[in-house]
């Protein structure tokens, strides 16, 4: 039975990956960019699932990690000539990791709603810093920069097109998913799930809970920063709006809609939410959030396990 499920899983994974690779060849320009953006937001949601779904910690600080990833990449692309994609990714990851480590050190001393509120406060602190530090961050106008080429030193250098950027994002998101999947199935991931189920008992067994939480927050922040780097490269700008806590709230919504504690579920949740918002905004213009909110509430009530949980239950019947 387990082998059969494994075969079905990897077959489905291969089919979806093949469809994502082939998508730019058939989709028009707008939908190519939109699909790429869905994958980037899906990576952000997947990173927050490490805390929400596997550790039982609701974080509203992912906007800070995402935004610092954007601004770290922007700093590299503006200050270093010629622009280098890999240095932009390095700067963005270092910025997100540093902020995640700082936030983790203080916030993981708290639990439940107090942890969530602390992460929200930290995200707002970084938002205000970026918004007001106009000389460096551009303030409310943000900063713009050129898109770096896809290059391997000494081998090739190729400017990004919409299609090649999409394939690059697919490769990064797929690799991130496989890495996170392996981590969640490792002994470290098992301890995180034990913390989620019963923190006191996990501490009584002898595990250093605070250290595991700090590593979980830093790991989650690192991949959120990676999503920020990809978003910056795609859109060629960084703005303080992406550090605002509403971005963190949307990441939580993606998790709830797709299925908490599944990694791939948040990607489905991001796709569903963004497609729903795009479709309804064309019919309801400025009132589109009303039907979006109604649908979200209905899903929470009637599909508490999210889209992925509903699909699993439907297939097993």
C-alpha positions as CSV (number, residue, x, y, z in Angstrom):
1,X,0.0,0.0,0.0
2,X,2.8,2.4,0.9
3,X,4.7,1.6,-2.3
4,X,1.5,2.2,-4.3
5,X,0.9,5.6,-2.6
6,X,4.6,6.5,-3.3
7,X,4.2,5.6,-7.0
8,X,1.0,7.7,-7.3
9,X,2.6,10.6,-5.5
10,X,5.7,10.8,-7.6
11,X,3.7,10.2,-10.8
12,X,1.4,13.2,-9.9
13,X,4.5,15.2,-9.0
14,X,6.1,14.5,-12.4
15,X,2.9,15.4,-14.3
16,X,2.4,18.7,-12.5
17,X,6.1,19.5,-13.0
18,X,5.8,18.7,-16.7
19,X,2.8,21.0,-17.0
20,X,4.6,23.8,-15.3
21,X,7.5,23.5,-17.6
22,X,5.3,23.4,-20.7
23,X,3.1,26.3,-19.6
24,X,5.2,29.2,-21.0
25,X,5.1,27.5,-24.4
26,X,1.3,27.8,-24.6
27,X,0.2,30.6,-22.3
28,X,0.0,34.3,-23.4
29,X,2.4,36.8,-21.8
30,X,0.1,37.9,-18.9
31,X,-0.7,34.4,-17.8
32,X,3.0,33.4,-18.0
33,X,3.9,36.2,-15.5
34,X,0.9,35.4,-13.4
35,X,1.8,31.7,-13.1
36,X,5.3,32.7,-12.2
37,X,4.0,35.0,-9.5
38,X,1.7,32.2,-8.1
39,X,4.8,30.0,-7.7
40,X,6.6,32.7,-5.8
41,X,3.8,33.4,-3.5
42,X,3.4,29.6,-3.1
43,X,7.0,29.4,-1.9
44,X,6.3,32.1,0.7
45,X,3.3,30.1,1.9
46,X,5.2,26.9,1.9
47,X,7.9,28.6,4.1
48,X,5.3,29.7,6.6
49,X,3.9,26.2,6.7
50,X,7.1,25.0,8.4
51,X,5.9,27.1,11.4
52,X,2.1,26.9,11.1
53,X,1.7,23.3,10.0
54,X,4.7,21.5,11.4
55,X,5.6,23.4,14.6
56,X,2.2,24.8,15.6
57,X,3.4,28.5,15.6
58,X,1.4,31.1,13.7
59,X,3.7,33.7,12.4
60,X,2.9,37.2,11.2
61,X,6.5,38.1,10.6
62,X,7.0,36.5,7.2
63,X,6.4,39.9,5.5
64,X,9.6,41.1,7.2
65,X,11.6,38.0,5.9
66,X,10.0,38.4,2.4
67,X,10.7,42.1,2.3
68,X,14.2,41.9,3.5
69,X,14.9,39.3,0.8
70,X,13.6,41.8,-1.7
71,X,15.7,44.7,-0.4
72,X,18.8,42.5,0.0
73,X,18.6,41.5,-3.6
74,X,18.0,45.1,-4.5
75,X,21.1,46.2,-2.6
76,X,23.2,43.8,-4.5
77,X,21.7,44.6,-7.9
78,X,22.2,48.4,-7.4
79,X,25.6,48.5,-5.7
80,X,27.4,45.7,-7.7
81,X,28.2,46.1,-11.4
82,X,27.6,44.3,-13.5
83,X,24.4,42.9,-11.8
84,X,24.8,39.3,-10.6
85,X,21.9,37.0,-10.0
86,X,23.7,34.8,-7.6
87,X,25.0,37.7,-5.5
88,X,21.5,39.1,-5.4
89,X,20.2,35.8,-4.1
90,X,23.1,35.6,-1.5
91,X,22.4,39.1,-0.2
92,X,18.7,38.5,0.0
93,X,19.1,35.2,1.8
94,X,21.6,36.7,4.2
95,X,19.3,39.7,5.0
96,X,16.3,37.4,5.6
97,X,18.4,35.0,7.7
98,X,19.7,37.8,9.9
99,X,16.3,39.2,10.5
100,X,14.8,35.8,11.1
101,X,17.5,35.0,13.6
102,X,16.9,38.3,15.4
103,X,13.1,37.7,15.5
104,X,13.5,34.1,16.5
105,X,15.8,34.8,19.5
106,X,13.1,37.0,21.2
107,X,9.8,35.6,19.9
108,X,10.4,31.9,20.5
109,X,10.5,32.6,24.2
110,X,6.7,33.0,23.9
111,X,3.9,30.7,22.9
112,X,0.6,30.7,21.1
113,X,-1.0,34.1,20.5
114,X,1.9,35.9,22.3
115,X,4.3,34.5,19.7
116,X,2.0,35.6,16.9
117,X,1.7,39.1,18.2
118,X,5.4,39.4,18.8
119,X,6.2,38.4,15.2
120,X,3.6,40.9,14.0
121,X,5.2,43.7,16.1
122,X,8.6,42.9,14.7
123,X,7.3,43.0,11.1
124,X,5.8,46.4,11.7
125,X,9.1,47.6,13.2
126,X,11.0,46.7,10.1
127,X,8.2,48.2,8.0
128,X,8.5,51.5,9.7
129,X,12.3,51.4,9.4
130,X,12.2,50.7,5.7
131,X,9.3,53.2,5.1
132,X,11.2,56.1,6.9
133,X,14.8,55.4,5.9
134,X,14.3,57.2,2.6
135,X,18.0,57.7,1.8
136,X,18.6,54.0,1.6
137,X,15.3,52.3,0.9
138,X,13.6,55.0,-1.2
139,X,10.8,55.3,1.3
140,X,7.3,54.7,0.1
141,X,8.4,54.9,-3.5
142,X,10.7,51.9,-3.1
143,X,13.7,51.2,-5.4
144,X,13.9,50.0,-8.9
145,X,16.7,48.2,-10.6
146,X,17.6,46.2,-13.7
147,X,17.0,42.5,-14.0
148,X,20.3,40.5,-13.9
149,X,21.0,37.9,-16.6
150,X,21.0,34.2,-15.9
151,X,24.7,33.4,-16.0
152,X,27.3,30.9,-14.9
153,X,30.7,32.6,-14.8
154,X,33.0,31.4,-17.6
155,X,30.2,29.4,-19.3
156,X,27.3,31.5,-20.4
157,X,25.3,34.6,-19.8
158,X,21.7,34.9,-21.0
159,X,19.2,37.7,-20.4
160,X,16.0,36.5,-18.8
161,X,12.8,36.3,-20.9
162,X,9.4,35.7,-19.5
163,X,9.8,32.0,-20.3
164,X,13.3,31.4,-18.9
165,X,12.5,33.4,-15.8
166,X,9.5,31.1,-15.3
167,X,11.6,28.0,-15.7
168,X,14.2,29.4,-13.3
169,X,11.4,30.0,-10.7
170,X,10.0,26.5,-11.3
171,X,13.5,25.0,-10.6
172,X,14.0,27.0,-7.4
173,X,10.5,26.3,-6.0
174,X,10.7,22.6,-6.9
175,X,14.1,22.3,-5.2
176,X,12.9,24.2,-2.2
177,X,9.9,21.9,-1.9
178,X,12.1,18.8,-2.1
179,X,14.5,20.2,0.5
180,X,11.7,21.1,2.9
181,X,10.0,17.8,2.4
182,X,13.1,16.0,3.3
183,X,13.6,18.2,6.4
184,X,10.0,17.6,7.6
185,X,10.5,13.9,7.3
186,X,13.9,13.9,9.1
187,X,14.3,13.4,12.9
188,X,14.5,17.2,13.1
189,X,11.1,17.5,11.4
190,X,9.7,14.8,13.8
191,X,10.7,16.9,16.8
192,X,9.0,19.9,15.3
193,X,5.8,17.9,15.0
194,X,6.2,16.7,18.5
195,X,6.4,20.3,19.7
196,X,3.2,21.0,17.8
197,X,1.4,18.2,19.4
198,X,2.6,18.5,23.0
199,X,5.4,21.0,23.8
200,X,5.6,20.2,27.5
201,X,6.0,16.5,26.9
202,X,8.6,17.1,24.2
203,X,10.6,19.3,26.7
204,X,10.2,16.6,29.4
205,X,11.7,14.0,27.1
206,X,14.9,16.2,27.0
207,X,14.7,18.1,23.7
208,X,15.9,21.8,23.9
209,X,12.6,23.2,22.7
210,X,13.8,26.8,22.3
211,X,16.7,25.8,20.0
212,X,14.5,23.8,17.8
213,X,12.0,26.7,17.5
214,X,14.8,29.2,16.7
215,X,16.1,26.9,13.9
216,X,12.5,26.4,12.6
217,X,11.9,30.2,12.5
218,X,15.3,30.8,10.8
219,X,14.7,28.0,8.3
220,X,11.2,29.4,7.5
221,X,12.6,32.9,7.2
222,X,15.3,31.8,4.9
223,X,12.9,30.3,2.3
224,X,10.6,33.3,2.8
225,X,13.6,35.5,1.9
226,X,14.2,33.4,-1.2
227,X,10.7,34.0,-2.3
228,X,11.3,37.8,-1.8
229,X,14.4,37.6,-4.0
230,X,12.5,35.8,-6.8
231,X,9.7,38.4,-6.6
232,X,12.3,41.3,-6.7
233,X,14.0,39.7,-9.8
234,X,10.7,39.2,-11.6
235,X,9.2,42.7,-10.9
236,X,12.5,44.7,-10.8
237,X,11.5,46.7,-7.7
238,X,11.3,46.5,-3.9
239,X,8.8,48.5,-1.9
240,X,7.8,48.8,1.8
241,X,4.3,47.5,1.1
242,X,5.7,44.0,0.9
243,X,7.1,44.3,4.4
244,X,3.6,45.3,5.8
245,X,2.0,42.6,8.0
246,X,-0.8,42.1,5.5
247,X,1.6,40.0,3.4
248,X,2.0,37.7,6.4
249,X,-1.8,37.5,6.7
250,X,-2.1,36.5,3.1
251,X,0.5,33.7,3.6
252,X,-1.6,32.4,6.5
253,X,-4.7,32.5,4.2
254,X,-2.9,30.5,1.5
255,X,-2.1,27.8,4.2
256,X,-5.6,27.6,5.4
257,X,-7.1,27.4,1.9
258,X,-4.6,24.9,0.6
259,X,-4.1,22.6,3.7
260,X,-2.0,23.2,6.7
261,X,0.9,20.9,7.3
262,X,1.2,19.6,3.8
263,X,3.9,21.9,2.2
264,X,2.3,21.5,-1.3
265,X,-1.1,22.5,0.0
266,X,-0.1,26.1,0.5
267,X,1.0,26.3,-3.1
268,X,-2.5,25.2,-4.2
269,X,-4.0,27.7,-1.7
270,X,-2.0,30.5,-3.2
271,X,-3.0,29.5,-6.7
272,X,-6.7,29.3,-5.8
273,X,-6.7,32.6,-3.9
274,X,-4.8,34.6,-6.5
275,X,-6.9,33.2,-9.4
276,X,-10.1,33.8,-7.4
277,X,-9.0,37.4,-6.6
278,X,-8.0,38.0,-10.3
279,X,-11.3,36.6,-11.6
280,X,-13.6,38.3,-9.2
281,X,-11.8,41.7,-9.5
282,X,-12.8,41.8,-13.1
283,X,-16.5,41.6,-12.3
284,X,-16.8,43.3,-8.9
285,X,-14.0,45.9,-9.4
286,X,-13.4,47.6,-6.0
287,X,-15.9,45.3,-4.2
288,X,-14.2,42.0,-5.1
289,X,-12.9,41.4,-1.6
290,X,-16.5,40.8,-0.3
291,X,-17.1,37.6,-2.3
292,X,-13.5,36.5,-1.7
293,X,-14.1,36.9,2.1
294,X,-17.4,35.0,1.9
295,X,-15.7,32.1,0.0
296,X,-12.9,32.0,2.5
297,X,-15.2,31.8,5.4
298,X,-17.2,29.1,3.7
299,X,-14.0,27.1,3.1
300,X,-13.0,27.4,6.7
301,X,-16.4,26.1,7.9
302,X,-17.0,23.4,5.4
303,X,-13.4,22.5,4.3
304,X,-11.3,22.9,7.4
305,X,-8.6,20.7,6.0
306,X,-8.2,22.9,3.0
307,X,-8.3,22.0,-0.7
308,X,-5.6,19.3,-0.4
309,X,-7.4,17.6,2.5
310,X,-10.7,17.8,0.7
311,X,-9.2,16.2,-2.4
312,X,-7.6,13.4,-0.3
313,X,-10.9,12.6,1.4
314,X,-12.8,12.7,-1.9
315,X,-10.3,10.3,-3.5
316,X,-10.5,7.9,-0.6
317,X,-14.2,7.6,-0.7
